[in-house]
Amino acid sequence: MYYNTSMRVAFYQSSPQHLYGGQIDLLRYFQALDRSSIAPYVLVPGPGPFAQRVRALGLPLITLPLPPELAQTGGALLRGSLVDRLRQAALLLPWNLRLARRLRGLGVQVLYANNRRAVLTVGMAARMAGIPLFWHIKQANAGRGWMDSAAMALCTYAAGCSTDVAAAFRRQHPRRAARIGVVPNGIPLDVFAVPGPGMRNQLGIAPEAVLIGQIGSLTPRKGVDLFVEAALRLAAQFDGLHFVLAGEAPSAYATYKQACLRRVQSLQAAGRFHTPGWVDDVPNLLHSLDVLVLPSRMEGFGLIVAEAAAAGVPVVRTASGGHDETTIDGETGFIVPVDDLDALVARLHQLICDADLRQRMGQAARRHARAHLGLDRFVDALSTALEHTAQLS
């Protein structure tokens, strides 16, 4: 058994009910991991699609439910008054004691936390068990300074998912800069490179129509409202233009999703704005698109942009985290300023009008993905970072 010789790493995933970029990253890592060097144990606070996929991979899965108050409020550790946070810490203490005992019993050598909340949740357990804690930083949010400082104090080593995120954290935490590296995201290129039948028939879109799409969580951070407003402007200029918005909104953003969709009711009624919800077959959807849009206000990397590049789809994305790594402005797509609707519409207009430009950019994007965005680099970088974290203990 590989568990006898490999380094034992416990991966704490704080949001098992979702299957967004961070969760998909980790599942891909598990699939490609050389288990002769790292033996993964997966810790979750509850059931969900992430846990189901971990079981399907045959990995050890440990469910340790959080205290009900913390589980119900979701972001309870990240907000509330000082009294609220003290009460939450008191609730977490016995949970961390149980987790520390479990980690010691398994002989875990490194504990992985997938986001800020995860670090704050399991940090006490890591300290109690004497186990080094690794944080894979997915976002740089200047508005959460005290929480980031607390998380940095708890973790042994951290790495940004892009050079942008790592650089932002080094600026914010200069005393910890030497313990902040980069573990860049990567994708299974062949999964996205092979053309499939596409989803146009399923969506009721003609083969000759130009289709613009956004794929991901339906939240303000992802700029869905900007995509909607761009669609309204462009639809008035191009009669045969279609749009697809694929993904779902977390329960906290249900009202936001409804408001966005109300704006495009007329386009939906005309059969030009399509909302298929969560799509499991992202490669097939990407191969249906002419242009991908990612108008995020805040981003760590932009995994969907890398996936689109591998599929040969040009992108218009904002200059949020990871844009320099995923997109060569003017060559594989266009980068526009954050929250600049006029620039977003102008670049989309340019691509809609020029099929040859779309084709050239798509081909360049595929070459860029092949050279720089493969899954191997992510797997190697994360495994190296975990090994480095163990050495720092």
C-alpha distance (Angstrom), angle and dihedral (degrees) to the residues before:
residue distance angle dihedral
M1 . . .
Y2 3.80 . .
Y3 3.81 89.7 .
N4 3.80 89.5 75.9
T5 3.80 96.2 61.4
S6 3.81 108.9 21.9
M7 3.79 130.8 82.1
R8 3.78 110.6 -93.2
V9 3.80 113.5 -130.4
A10 3.81 125.2 -179.3
F11 3.81 112.8 -151.6
Y12 3.81 113.4 -154.7
Q13 3.81 111.7 -158.3
S14 3.80 109.3 -170.8
S15 3.83 98.2 -166.9
P16 3.81 109.4 45.6
Q17 3.80 90.9 157.4
H18 3.82 91.0 71.0
L19 3.79 134.6 64.7
Y20 3.78 102.5 -161.4
G21 3.80 130.3 133.5
G22 3.80 98.6 -65.2
Q23 3.78 93.7 48.6
I24 3.81 93.0 44.8
D25 3.82 89.7 49.6
L26 3.77 91.1 56.0
L27 3.80 94.2 46.6
R28 3.79 90.1 51.8
Y29 3.79 89.7 49.4
F30 3.80 91.1 53.3
Q31 3.80 91.4 49.6
A32 3.81 94.0 51.3
L33 3.81 98.2 35.4
D34 3.79 121.2 121.2
R35 3.79 98.5 -129.1
S36 3.77 92.5 -165.9
S37 3.81 86.5 75.7
I38 3.82 103.1 32.1
A39 3.81 126.9 29.2
P40 3.82 109.6 -159.2
Y41 3.78 126.6 -148.0
V42 3.80 115.2 -175.5
L43 3.81 121.5 -145.1
V44 3.80 121.8 -165.9
P45 3.82 133.4 171.0
G46 3.81 93.1 -139.4
P47 3.81 148.3 -10.9
G48 3.78 127.6 -68.9
P49 3.81 143.9 118.3
F50 3.80 92.9 -59.9
A51 3.80 91.7 56.1
Q52 3.81 90.7 46.2
R53 3.80 91.3 55.1
V54 3.79 91.9 47.1
R55 3.81 89.0 55.1
A56 3.80 90.1 48.4
L57 3.81 88.4 56.5
G58 3.80 89.6 54.8
L59 3.80 94.7 -119.1
P60 3.82 124.5 147.8
L61 3.82 106.4 -96.1
I62 3.79 121.9 -165.1
T63 3.80 119.6 -169.7
L64 3.80 114.7 -159.5
P65 3.83 108.6 173.7
L66 3.78 116.3 -142.1
P67 3.81 120.8 -127.3
P68 3.84 106.5 -75.6
E69 3.80 95.0 -112.8
L70 3.80 92.5 55.9
A71 3.79 94.0 41.7
Q72 3.81 92.7 51.3
T73 3.79 96.9 48.1
G74 3.79 95.0 47.0
G75 3.79 97.3 -165.3
A76 3.79 94.8 40.6
L77 3.80 93.0 126.4
L78 3.78 91.1 54.4
R79 3.78 101.1 53.2
G80 3.78 144.5 24.8
S81 3.79 135.8 78.9
L82 3.79 124.9 -55.4
V83 3.81 88.9 -98.4
D84 3.81 90.0 52.0
R85 3.77 91.9 51.0
L86 3.79 92.7 48.1
R87 3.80 89.9 52.0
Q88 3.79 90.6 47.9
A89 3.81 90.8 50.2
A90 3.81 89.3 51.2
L91 3.80 90.1 52.0
L92 3.79 90.9 48.9
L93 3.81 95.7 50.7
P94 3.84 98.3 77.5
W95 3.82 90.1 39.9
N96 3.81 89.7 54.1
L97 3.79 90.7 48.1
R98 3.81 89.8 56.1
L99 3.80 91.2 45.7
A100 3.82 92.0 49.3
R101 3.80 90.8 52.8
R102 3.80 90.8 48.9
L103 3.81 92.5 49.1
R104 3.81 92.4 49.7
G105 3.80 90.9 47.0
L106 3.81 90.8 53.8
G107 3.78 92.5 48.0
V108 3.83 91.4 -122.6
Q109 3.80 113.1 -176.8
V110 3.83 100.6 -173.5
L111 3.81 132.2 23.5
Y112 3.83 117.6 -149.6
A113 3.82 121.9 -154.5
N114 3.79 118.9 -165.2
N115 3.81 99.3 -155.1
R116 3.80 146.8 -1.8
R117 3.78 94.5 -80.1
A118 3.79 91.1 50.1
V119 3.81 91.4 53.6
L120 3.79 91.6 50.5
T121 3.81 90.6 46.3
V122 3.82 99.9 49.6
G123 3.80 100.6 25.4
M124 3.81 94.5 97.0
A125 3.82 91.2 50.4
A126 3.80 91.0 52.5
R127 3.80 90.5 51.7
M128 3.81 93.0 46.4
A129 3.80 92.3 49.2
G130 3.80 93.9 42.9
I131 3.81 90.8 -123.5
P132 3.83 122.4 143.8
L133 3.81 114.2 -116.2
F134 3.82 124.4 -140.9
W135 3.81 122.0 -160.7
H136 3.80 120.5 -160.7
I137 3.82 100.3 -156.8
K138 3.80 112.4 -145.2
Q139 3.82 101.4 176.3
A140 3.79 140.2 24.5
N141 3.81 106.9 -142.1
A142 3.79 113.5 175.4
G143 3.81 90.3 -165.5
R144 3.81 92.9 69.2
G145 3.78 99.8 57.6
W146 3.81 99.4 139.5
M147 3.80 91.9 46.6
D148 3.79 92.0 49.4
S149 3.81 89.7 48.6
A150 3.80 90.6 51.5
A151 3.81 91.1 47.4
M152 3.81 92.3 48.0
A153 3.81 89.9 51.5
L154 3.81 90.6 53.7
C155 3.80 99.5 45.9
T156 3.77 125.7 77.0
Y157 3.79 96.1 -152.0
A158 3.80 134.0 2.1
A159 3.80 135.5 -167.8
G160 3.78 131.9 -167.5
C161 3.80 119.6 -129.1
S162 3.82 87.7 -130.6
T163 3.79 137.0 21.0
D164 3.83 88.5 -108.1
V165 3.80 92.7 57.7
A166 3.80 93.4 44.4
A167 3.82 92.1 48.7
A168 3.81 91.8 49.3
F169 3.81 91.7 52.2
R170 3.79 92.8 46.8
R171 3.81 89.2 54.0
Q172 3.79 91.9 47.6
H173 3.82 94.8 44.7
P174 3.82 106.4 30.8
R175 3.80 93.6 164.3
R176 3.80 89.5 58.6
A177 3.82 96.1 40.7
A178 3.81 93.4 110.1
R179 3.82 89.1 59.3
I180 3.81 95.9 50.9
G181 3.79 115.7 88.3
V182 3.80 137.1 161.3
V183 3.81 127.4 -99.4
P184 3.82 101.8 177.9
N185 3.76 120.4 -154.0
G186 3.79 121.0 -112.0
I187 3.79 137.9 -178.2
P188 3.83 138.4 -142.8
L189 3.79 95.3 -99.6
D190 3.80 99.0 -163.7
V191 3.81 92.3 55.6
F192 3.81 89.8 62.8
A193 3.80 99.8 31.8
V194 3.82 97.1 63.2
P195 3.82 110.2 84.0
G196 3.77 116.8 -126.7
P197 3.80 133.1 -169.2
G198 3.79 91.4 -82.1
M199 3.79 126.6 -140.2
R200 3.80 102.1 -98.0
N201 3.80 94.3 106.7
Q202 3.79 90.2 49.3
L203 3.81 91.2 49.8
G204 3.81 94.5 42.3
I205 3.83 95.7 -117.0
A206 3.80 122.2 144.8
P207 3.84 117.2 -119.9
E208 3.81 92.1 -120.1
A209 3.84 95.9 51.0
V210 3.79 119.1 104.4
L211 3.82 109.2 -118.6
I212 3.81 123.3 -160.1
G213 3.81 117.9 -170.7
Q214 3.77 146.6 -176.5
I215 3.81 120.6 -161.3
G216 3.81 126.2 -170.0
S217 3.77 144.2 57.3
L218 3.80 114.1 -19.7
T219 3.79 99.5 -124.4
P220 3.81 137.4 125.8
R221 3.81 88.8 -109.2
K222 3.79 89.2 63.4
G223 3.83 91.8 50.1
V224 3.80 96.3 -124.4
D225 3.82 89.6 156.9
L226 3.83 88.7 58.6
F227 3.80 91.2 51.8
V228 3.79 89.9 50.4
E229 3.81 93.3 50.2
A230 3.81 91.1 46.8
A231 3.81 89.4 51.4
L232 3.80 91.6 53.1
R233 3.81 92.3 51.3
L234 3.79 95.5 45.0
A235 3.80 95.6 43.0
A236 3.80 88.6 59.6
Q237 3.83 89.5 57.0
F238 3.83 101.3 40.9
D239 3.80 118.9 45.1
G240 3.82 97.5 -164.7
L241 3.80 97.3 44.6
H242 3.83 119.2 122.5
F243 3.80 132.9 -167.2
V244 3.79 133.7 -159.3
L245 3.80 126.5 -163.6
A246 3.81 109.5 -169.1
G247 3.78 123.9 -174.0
E248 3.75 142.1 54.0
A249 3.79 136.4 -97.8
P250 3.80 122.3 -120.1
S251 3.81 110.2 -116.8
A252 3.82 91.1 -101.5
Y253 3.83 89.4 62.5
A254 3.81 100.4 43.4
T255 3.82 91.4 111.6
Y256 3.81 91.0 50.2
K257 3.81 90.9 51.9
Q258 3.80 91.6 49.6
A259 3.80 91.8 49.9
C260 3.81 91.4 51.0
L261 3.79 93.3 49.3
R262 3.80 92.5 48.0
R263 3.80 87.8 60.5
V264 3.82 91.3 60.5
Q265 3.80 99.6 39.0
S266 3.81 91.1 118.2
L267 3.81 91.7 52.7
Q268 3.80 90.9 47.4
A269 3.81 90.5 50.4
A270 3.81 89.0 51.4
G271 3.82 90.7 52.0
R272 3.81 93.3 -116.0
F273 3.83 101.7 108.2
H274 3.80 114.4 58.7
T275 3.82 127.3 -165.5
P276 3.82 109.9 -175.8
G277 3.81 93.1 167.4
W278 3.78 119.5 -141.0
V279 3.83 110.0 6.0
D280 3.80 118.5 -158.5
D281 3.79 94.2 -171.5
V282 3.80 99.2 62.8
P283 3.84 94.5 159.6
N284 3.80 90.8 58.6
L285 3.79 91.8 48.1
L286 3.81 91.5 49.1
H287 3.80 90.7 52.1
S288 3.82 87.2 56.0
L289 3.81 93.2 56.9
D290 3.78 129.9 88.9
V291 3.82 93.2 -166.4
L292 3.81 133.6 11.6
V293 3.81 120.0 -146.6
L294 3.81 125.4 -155.3
P295 3.83 108.3 174.8
S296 3.82 94.9 169.9
R297 3.78 120.7 166.4
M298 3.78 89.8 -157.2
E299 3.79 127.2 16.5
G300 3.76 137.5 164.5
F301 3.79 99.3 -156.3
G302 3.79 114.1 -32.9
L303 3.80 103.1 -119.9
I304 3.81 93.2 -173.9
V305 3.83 89.3 59.3
A306 3.81 90.7 56.8
E307 3.81 89.5 48.1
A308 3.81 91.2 49.9
A309 3.80 90.5 49.2
A310 3.81 90.9 54.0
A311 3.81 88.1 50.5
G312 3.80 90.9 51.3
V313 3.81 96.0 -111.8
P314 3.82 119.6 140.7
V315 3.79 117.9 -132.4
V316 3.78 140.5 -148.8
R317 3.79 106.7 -155.0
T318 3.77 138.0 161.0
A319 3.78 125.1 -106.3
S320 3.81 92.1 -101.4
G321 3.80 125.7 129.7
G322 3.78 116.8 -39.5
H323 3.80 96.3 14.0
D324 3.82 94.0 126.0
E325 3.81 91.0 52.1
T326 3.79 99.0 45.9
T327 3.82 102.3 35.0
I328 3.79 136.5 40.1
D329 3.80 102.8 -153.2
G330 3.80 111.2 -121.9
E331 3.81 92.9 6.0
T332 3.83 110.1 59.5
G333 3.79 94.9 13.6
F334 3.78 140.8 -47.6
I335 3.81 132.1 -69.7
V336 3.81 117.0 -152.5
P337 3.81 131.4 -176.1
V338 3.80 117.9 -88.4
D339 3.82 113.2 -91.2
D340 3.83 92.9 6.3
L341 3.80 101.9 134.0
D342 3.81 93.7 174.2
A343 3.81 92.1 55.6
L344 3.81 91.1 45.7
V345 3.80 92.0 52.4
A346 3.81 92.9 44.4
R347 3.82 93.7 54.0
L348 3.81 92.5 45.0
H349 3.81 89.3 49.2
Q350 3.80 89.2 53.3
L351 3.80 92.8 52.7
I352 3.80 94.4 43.4
C353 3.81 90.2 55.6
D354 3.80 96.8 46.2
A355 3.81 117.8 56.8
D356 3.81 91.6 173.5
L357 3.82 90.4 56.0
R358 3.80 90.4 50.5
Q359 3.79 90.2 52.1
R360 3.82 94.5 47.3
M361 3.80 92.3 47.6
G362 3.78 91.8 46.8
Q363 3.79 91.9 53.0
A364 3.81 91.4 47.1
A365 3.81 89.9 48.7
R366 3.79 91.0 53.6
R367 3.81 91.1 51.4
H368 3.81 90.8 48.2
A369 3.80 91.6 50.4
R370 3.80 91.8 49.8
A371 3.79 91.5 51.2
H372 3.80 101.5 40.8
L373 3.82 116.0 9.1
G374 3.81 106.9 57.5
L375 3.80 124.6 135.1
D376 3.82 93.0 -120.7
R377 3.80 92.7 71.0
F378 3.82 91.4 52.7
V379 3.80 93.7 47.9
D380 3.81 92.9 46.9
A381 3.81 93.6 45.2
L382 3.81 94.9 48.3
S383 3.81 93.4 46.3
T384 3.81 90.1 49.0
A385 3.81 91.2 48.8
L386 3.80 91.7 50.7
E387 3.80 91.1 49.8
H388 3.81 89.7 48.5
T389 3.82 90.2 50.3
A390 3.81 90.1 53.9
Q391 3.80 90.5 52.0
L392 3.82 91.2 53.3
S393 3.82 93.1 59.2
